[in-house]
Amino acid sequence: MPTYQTPRSQDPSKPAWFYCLDHRTVEGEDGCRAEVRLGPYPTREEAEGALETVEKRNEEWDTDPAWNEEQDG
């Protein structure tokens, strides 16, 4: 039985996909525990690109002035 609950923004009639960090593979809702997965993603293809998505977001956040302002005092 999956421990995952479909977010409201995702159509519950469509499968959710995850990227497992332990096995470095894409899996469905009945895969590994949530602590070692990225997702959910709406398609298998998006889940396959999970690490690239993380890298891109990290770069965006690392260079976002709102998160990198110098603190006074």
PEPEBEL-V555645 format. One record per backbone hydrogen bond with DSSP energy under -0.5 kcal/mol. NH is the residue of the N-H (numbers start at 1). CO is the residue of the C=O. If there is no record, write none. Layout:
# PEPEBEL-V555645
nh->(NH,NH)
co->(CO,CO)
This chain:
# PEPEBEL-V555645
nh->(10,14,17,18,19,20,20,21,21,22,24,25,27,31,36,37,38,40,41,47,48,49,50,53,54,55,56,57,58,59,60,61,62,63,64,65,67,68,68)
co->(7,11,41,27,38,18,25,19,36,36,20,20,18,28,33,34,19,17,17,43,44,45,47,49,50,51,52,53,54,55,56,57,58,59,61,63,64,64,65)
